[in-house]
Amino acid sequence: MADIRRLTADFPAATPEAWHALVAKTLGDKPFSTLEKATAEGLPVAPLYPPGDLPGAQPFPPRPMGAGAPWDLRVLTAHPDTARANVEILGDLEGGAASAVLKIDPTGASGVAIGSADGLALALKDVVLEMAPVALDAGFLGARASEWLGAVAKASPSARLDFHMDPLSAFAETGASPGPIEAHLAEAASVGARLAETYPHAELFLASGRVVHEAGGGEALELAVAAAAGVAYAKALSQAGLGVAEALGRVTLGLSADADYFLTIAKLRAARQVWARIAAACGADLQARIEARASRRMLARQDAWTNMIRLTAAGFGAAVGGADAVVLGAFTDALGLPTAFARRQSRNTQLVLMEEAHVGRVADPAAGSGYVESLTDQIARAAWAKFQEIEAAGGLAAALSLGLVARDVAAANAARPEPRLVGVNAFPPETDTPVEVERAEPRQVAAPATALPGADSHCPPLHAIRLAQAYEGAR
């Protein structure tokens, strides 16, 4: 192998002093501090960092370098019609996707109109569950939907199912639970413990902080909420009969991937540190499994074609950060349901990152970067402090009810500077080039009631936002 040091032998070594001199010449009378920034949560971001130390331990397992894909290319389906949803899932799998997420909403307003095992079977017709994992996104219907998916899998022990029950996210998003939120946790854990016996490879819960991100919260709070949800779900599973190590091992962390790929990379790396610390405290030797889903907060309606760039950056950040599964979404998601073209573009973005850019050929590409190592450490420490605050309040359900999470989300929104969004408030087009979206009329189906005995729980709802919304249309 050639010694690449010979290529740079005739060039003087770059020094921080030389860089500062060039920057000072460019800045003129402006102080150097004008280059310093901070995240919405106040974590400092410097303009220059020295090289960082390599991590002492592998932040995530080495990726497969043979026939296996470096991450799970996962595609979401939310078309209200079950037959059309089935066509989309099969088309995605044939077009390069490795797994599917099925968003369920019996009203058809925000997901596939499914209210029974038969309806779910129609949506998954001809999907081989032993080869293509299927994940659910069903809100308070999660426990029932998990039982339906278990029935569709017909007790095949090799079926690869991600039940992904997540009642705490549904509680945070809606601001109320039909019956006590604690009862929903117990019900989901009971169903999960039963299904765990039949499906040894299944993931039971999704401990997600994405509702915080979509409402405008910062990276540390998002990670802290995901960690607190994971602890709450593991406790519930333990009370339902699972061992602590198995309970933690059946939980997947759900995080957002944003167009700021450095923050995404650092957040995902920090998540593995935080989860490893939680597992060690419980006497378990486990590494986190992370599903990263592209942020809808970053998407624009105006000049929607620019969303392709944002989604590519988010996919890059999720891949470099070590996500186990990546759900990229479509560039038209801020406008409506994706067409076949939008779905293909979403899949191919990941395929290019994977097969042509070879992003997954290195286990931890950002290791040793002063900026990324520093940001990872800052997010991990801030998230751990927030996690301790949530646990001190009585756990995530209590922290949500007390408004602690909503308070921090509001603070991040207030501190966030005006965003620069290409195609919206930066370089807006003279006229929009329209994009096509699917139009579908919601068709409600009958579904089991989600209410459980007892008084409803309430919390300040975390409503999703889009950063571009305030600036769209103002050319």
C-alpha positions in Angstrom: 0.0 0.0 0.0 1.3 3.5 -0.9 2.5 5.7 1.9 0.1 8.7 1.6 2.4 10.7 3.9 4.7 11.3 0.9 1.9 13.2 -0.8 1.9 15.9 1.9 5.6 16.0 2.7 6.2 19.2 0.8 3.4 21.1 2.5 3.7 22.9 5.8 1.7 21.4 8.7 -1.6 23.3 9.3 -1.7 24.9 12.7 -4.6 26.5 14.7 -2.6 29.8 14.7 -2.5 29.9 10.9 -6.2 29.2 10.7 -6.9 31.9 13.3 -4.9 34.4 11.2 -6.8 33.6 8.0 -10.1 33.9 9.9 -9.1 37.2 11.5 -8.2 38.6 8.0 -11.6 37.5 6.7 -13.6 38.8 9.7 -12.0 42.2 9.7 -13.4 44.2 12.6 -15.8 41.5 13.7 -14.8 39.6 16.9 -13.9 35.9 16.7 -16.8 35.2 19.0 -19.3 35.9 16.1 -18.3 32.4 14.8 -19.4 30.7 18.0 -22.8 29.1 18.1 -25.0 27.1 20.4 -27.8 24.5 20.1 -31.3 25.3 21.0 -30.5 23.9 24.5 -27.5 26.1 24.9 -24.8 23.5 24.2 -21.8 25.5 22.8 -20.5 24.8 19.3 -17.0 26.2 18.6 -15.8 27.1 15.1 -12.6 24.9 15.5 -11.8 21.8 17.5 -8.5 20.0 18.1 -8.5 16.3 17.1 -10.6 14.2 19.5 -9.6 11.1 21.3 -10.8 7.8 19.8 -13.5 6.2 22.0 -12.2 3.7 24.5 -15.0 1.2 23.6 -16.8 0.5 20.4 -19.9 2.8 20.4 -21.8 0.4 18.3 -21.2 -3.1 16.9 -19.1 -3.4 13.8 -21.3 -3.4 10.7 -21.6 -6.5 8.5 -19.1 -6.2 5.7 -20.2 -9.2 3.7 -23.6 -9.8 2.1 -25.5 -8.2 5.0 -26.7 -4.6 4.6 -25.1 -2.2 7.1 -28.5 -1.0 8.3 -32.1 -1.8 7.8 -33.7 0.2 5.0 -37.2 0.7 6.4 -40.1 2.3 4.6 -43.4 3.6 6.2 -46.8 3.0 4.8 -49.8 5.2 5.9 -52.3 5.0 2.9 -55.8 4.5 4.4 -56.8 1.8 2.0 -55.5 -1.6 3.0 -55.2 -3.0 -0.5 -53.2 0.1 -1.6 -51.1 -0.2 1.5 -50.3 -3.8 0.5 -49.3 -2.7 -3.0 -47.0 -0.1 -1.5 -45.3 -2.5 1.0 -44.7 -5.1 -1.7 -43.4 -2.5 -4.1 -41.0 -1.1 -1.5 -39.7 -4.6 -0.6 -39.2 -5.4 -4.3 -37.5 -2.0 -4.9 -34.8 -2.5 -2.3 -36.4 -1.9 1.1 -35.6 -4.5 3.8 -38.6 -3.9 6.1 -41.8 -1.9 6.5 -43.5 0.2 9.1 -47.3 0.1 9.1 -48.9 3.2 10.6 -52.4 2.2 11.8 -55.4 4.5 12.3 -58.9 3.0 12.2 -60.3 6.4 11.1 -58.0 6.4 8.1 -57.1 10.1 8.8 -53.4 9.5 9.5 -52.7 5.8 8.7 -54.0 2.6 7.3 -57.6 2.0 8.2 -57.2 -1.3 10.1 -59.3 -2.4 13.0 -58.8 -6.2 13.2 -56.4 -9.1 12.5 -58.2 -9.7 9.2 -57.6 -6.1 8.1 -53.9 -6.4 9.0 -53.7 -9.6 7.1 -55.0 -7.9 4.0 -52.4 -5.2 4.3 -49.6 -7.8 4.7 -50.8 -10.2 2.0 -47.8 -12.0 0.4 -45.3 -10.4 2.8 -43.0 -13.2 4.1 -42.6 -12.2 7.8 -39.7 -14.6 8.2 -37.7 -12.5 5.7 -39.0 -9.0 5.8 -39.5 -7.5 9.3 -42.7 -5.6 9.9 -43.0 -2.8 12.5 -46.1 -1.2 13.8 -47.0 2.4 14.7 -50.4 2.2 16.3 -50.6 4.6 19.2 -53.0 3.5 22.0 -54.1 0.7 19.8 -50.6 -0.8 20.0 -51.4 -3.7 22.3 -54.4 -4.8 20.1 -52.4 -4.3 16.9 -49.6 -6.4 18.3 -51.9 -9.3 19.0 -53.2 -9.0 15.4 -49.7 -9.1 14.0 -49.0 -12.1 16.2 -52.0 -13.8 14.7 -50.9 -13.0 11.1 -47.5 -14.5 11.8 -49.2 -17.7 12.8 -46.8 -18.5 15.7 -43.8 -18.8 13.4 -40.8 -18.6 15.8 -38.6 -17.2 13.0 -41.0 -14.3 12.2 -39.2 -11.0 12.5 -41.7 -8.7 14.1 -41.3 -5.3 15.7 -44.5 -4.7 17.7 -43.2 -1.3 18.8 -45.9 -0.6 21.3 -45.4 3.0 22.6 -48.3 4.3 24.6 -46.2 7.1 26.2 -45.6 8.8 22.9 -49.3 8.6 22.2 -50.0 10.2 25.6 -47.4 13.0 25.0 -48.7 13.8 21.5 -52.4 13.8 22.3 -52.3 15.2 25.8 -54.6 12.5 27.2 -55.0 8.8 27.6 -58.3 6.9 27.5 -58.0 5.6 31.0 -54.9 5.8 33.3 -51.6 5.9 31.4 -50.3 3.4 33.9 -53.0 0.9 32.9 -51.9 1.2 29.2 -48.3 0.5 30.2 -49.4 -2.6 32.2 -51.7 -3.8 29.4 -49.0 -3.4 26.7 -46.4 -5.2 28.9 -48.8 -8.1 29.6 -49.4 -8.5 25.8 -45.6 -8.1 25.2 -44.7 -10.8 27.7 -47.1 -13.3 26.1 -45.9 -12.5 22.6 -42.2 -12.8 23.7 -42.7 -16.5 24.4 -43.9 -17.2 20.9 -41.7 -14.8 19.0 -38.1 -14.9 20.4 -36.8 -12.4 17.8 -39.5 -9.8 18.2 -39.0 -6.3 19.5 -41.8 -5.4 21.9 -41.6 -1.7 22.7 -40.3 1.4 20.9 -39.0 3.9 23.4 -39.2 7.0 21.3 -38.2 10.6 21.9 -39.4 11.7 18.4 -42.5 13.4 19.7 -40.2 15.8 21.6 -38.2 16.5 18.4 -41.3 17.0 16.2 -42.7 19.5 18.7 -39.4 21.5 18.6 -37.5 20.1 21.5 -33.7 19.8 21.6 -31.5 16.8 21.1 -30.6 16.1 24.8 -34.3 16.3 25.8 -35.3 14.0 23.0 -32.7 11.4 24.1 -33.6 11.8 27.7 -37.3 11.1 27.0 -36.4 8.1 24.9 -34.2 6.7 27.7 -36.9 7.3 30.3 -39.5 5.6 28.1 -37.1 2.7 27.7 -36.8 2.4 31.5 -40.5 2.6 32.0 -41.2 -0.1 29.4 -38.5 -2.4 30.8 -39.9 -2.0 34.3 -43.4 -2.8 33.0 -42.1 -5.9 31.2 -40.2 -7.0 34.3 -43.4 -6.7 36.3 -45.1 -8.8 33.7 -42.6 -11.6 34.2 -39.6 -11.0 32.0 -36.1 -10.8 33.3 -34.5 -7.3 33.5 -31.9 -8.1 30.8 -34.5 -9.6 28.4 -36.8 -6.7 29.1 -34.2 -4.1 28.2 -33.2 -6.2 25.2 -36.7 -6.1 23.8 -36.8 -2.3 23.7 -35.8 -0.3 20.6 -34.9 3.4 20.9 -36.7 5.7 18.5 -34.9 9.0 17.5 -35.2 11.6 14.8 -32.7 12.3 12.0 -32.5 15.9 11.0 -30.9 17.9 8.2 -28.2 19.0 10.6 -26.3 15.8 10.2 -23.6 16.6 12.8 -26.3 16.9 15.5 -27.9 13.7 14.3 -24.6 11.8 14.3 -23.7 13.0 17.8 -27.2 12.3 19.2 -27.2 8.7 18.0 -23.7 8.1 19.3 -24.7 9.7 22.6 -27.8 7.5 22.7 -25.6 4.3 22.8 -23.6 5.7 25.7 -26.7 6.6 27.7 -28.4 3.2 27.0 -25.2 1.3 27.9 -25.0 3.2 31.2 -28.6 2.3 32.0 -28.0 -1.4 31.0 -24.9 -1.5 33.2 -26.8 -0.1 36.1 -29.3 -2.9 35.7 -26.6 -5.6 35.5 -27.1 -6.2 31.8 -24.5 -6.1 29.0 -26.5 -4.7 26.2 -26.1 -2.3 23.3 -28.9 -0.1 22.1 -30.9 -0.8 19.0 -31.9 2.4 17.3 -34.6 3.2 14.7 -33.9 6.6 13.2 -36.8 8.3 11.4 -36.4 11.4 9.3 -37.7 14.5 10.9 -40.9 16.0 9.5 -40.2 19.2 11.5 -37.5 20.1 8.8 -39.8 19.6 5.8 -41.2 22.5 3.7 -44.4 22.7 1.6 -42.9 25.6 -0.5 -40.4 24.4 -3.1 -40.9 20.9 -1.7 -38.2 19.6 -4.1 -35.6 21.0 -1.7 -36.8 18.4 0.9 -34.8 15.8 -1.1 -31.6 17.5 0.1 -32.8 17.6 3.7 -33.7 14.0 3.6 -30.4 13.0 2.1 -28.6 14.9 4.9 -30.8 13.2 7.5 -30.2 9.7 6.0 -26.4 10.4 5.9 -26.5 11.5 9.6 -28.5 8.4 10.7 -26.2 6.1 8.8 -22.9 7.6 10.0 -24.4 7.8 13.6 -24.9 4.1 13.5 -28.7 3.7 13.3 -29.8 0.0 13.1 -32.9 0.9 11.0 -33.5 4.1 9.0 -37.0 5.4 8.0 -36.3 8.2 5.6 -39.8 9.3 4.5 -40.8 11.1 1.3 -40.0 14.6 0.1 -43.8 15.2 -0.2 -44.6 14.3 3.3 -45.4 17.9 4.3 -48.0 18.0 1.5 -49.8 14.6 1.5 -49.3 10.9 0.8 -46.4 10.0 -1.4 -46.7 8.8 -5.0 -44.8 5.8 -6.3 -42.1 8.2 -7.6 -41.7 9.8 -4.1 -41.5 6.4 -2.5 -38.9 5.2 -5.0 -36.8 8.4 -4.5 -36.9 7.8 -0.8 -35.7 4.2 -1.1 -33.0 5.1 -3.7 -31.6 7.8 -1.5 -30.7 5.2 1.1 -29.6 2.7 -1.5 -27.2 5.3 -3.0 -25.8 6.0 0.5 -25.4 2.3 1.2 -24.4 0.8 -2.2 -22.6 3.7 -4.0 -21.4 6.1 -1.3 -20.4 3.1 0.9 -21.3 5.0 4.1 -21.8 1.7 6.0 -18.4 0.3 5.2 -16.9 2.0 8.3 -18.2 1.1 11.7 -17.9 4.6 13.2 -16.8 7.1 10.6 -17.0 10.1 12.9 -14.7 8.6 15.6 -11.8 10.9 16.5 -13.4 14.1 15.1 -12.9 16.8 17.7 -16.3 18.4 16.9 -18.3 15.1 16.9 -16.6 13.7 20.0 -17.2 16.9 21.9 -20.8 17.2 20.8 -21.5 13.6 21.5 -20.1 14.0 25.1 -22.1 17.2 25.6 -25.4 15.7 24.4 -24.8 12.5 26.5 -24.1 14.5 29.7 -27.1 16.9 29.2 -29.4 14.0 28.3 -28.3 12.1 31.4 -29.0 15.1 33.6 -32.5 15.4 32.0 -33.0 11.7 32.4 -32.2 11.9 36.1 -34.6 14.8 36.4 -37.4 12.8 34.8 -36.8 9.8 37.0 -36.7 12.0 40.1 -40.2 13.3 39.2 -41.5 9.7 39.2 -40.7 8.6 35.7 -41.8 9.7 32.2 -45.5 9.5 32.7 -45.3 11.7 35.8 -42.9 14.1 34.1 -45.3 14.5 31.2 -48.3 15.0 33.5 -46.4 17.6 35.5 -45.5 19.6 32.3 -41.7 19.2 32.8 -41.2 18.0 29.3 -43.5 20.5 27.7 -41.7 23.3 29.6 -38.3 22.3 28.2 -39.7 22.0 24.6 -41.1 25.5 24.9 -37.8 26.8 26.1 -36.0 25.2 23.1 -38.5 26.8 20.7 -38.0 30.2 22.3 -34.2 29.9 22.1 -34.0 28.7 18.6 -32.8 31.4 16.2 -34.6 32.1 12.9 -33.8 29.2 10.6 -32.4 29.6 7.1 -34.4 27.3 4.9 -33.5 27.1 1.2 -36.5 27.5 -1.0 -38.5 29.2 1.8 -36.8 32.2 3.4 -33.4 31.7 1.7 -33.3 31.7 -2.1 -37.1 31.2 -2.6 -38.2 30.4 -6.1 -40.1 33.0 -8.2 -42.8 30.3 -8.8 -43.3 26.9 -7.3 -42.9 23.9 -9.4 -45.7 21.7 -8.2 -45.2 18.2 -7.0 -47.7 15.3 -7.1 -49.1 13.7 -4.1 -51.6 10.9 -3.6 -55.2 11.8 -2.7 -57.2 9.4 -0.6 -60.5 9.7 1.2 -60.3 8.4 4.8 -62.6 5.4 5.3 -63.2 4.6 9.0 -63.4 1.0 10.0 -64.7 -0.6 13.3 -62.0 -1.1 15.9 -61.8 -2.2 19.5 -62.1 0.6 22.1 -58.8 1.7 23.6 -60.3 3.0 26.9 -59.3 1.2 30.0 -61.0 1.4 33.5 -60.2 4.4 35.6 -59.8 8.1 35.2 -58.1 9.5 32.1 -54.6 10.8 32.4 -53.7 14.3 31.1 -50.6 16.2 30.2 -49.7 19.3 28.1 -49.8 18.0 24.5 -46.6 18.2 22.4 -48.0 19.4 19.1 -45.9 18.8 16.0 -44.5 21.8 14.2 -42.8 22.6 10.9 -40.0 25.2 11.1 -40.8 26.4 7.6 -44.5 27.1 8.2 -44.1 30.6 9.5 -42.2 31.7 6.4 -44.0 29.9 3.6 -45.7 32.1 1.1 -43.8 35.3 2.0 -41.7 35.8 -1.1 
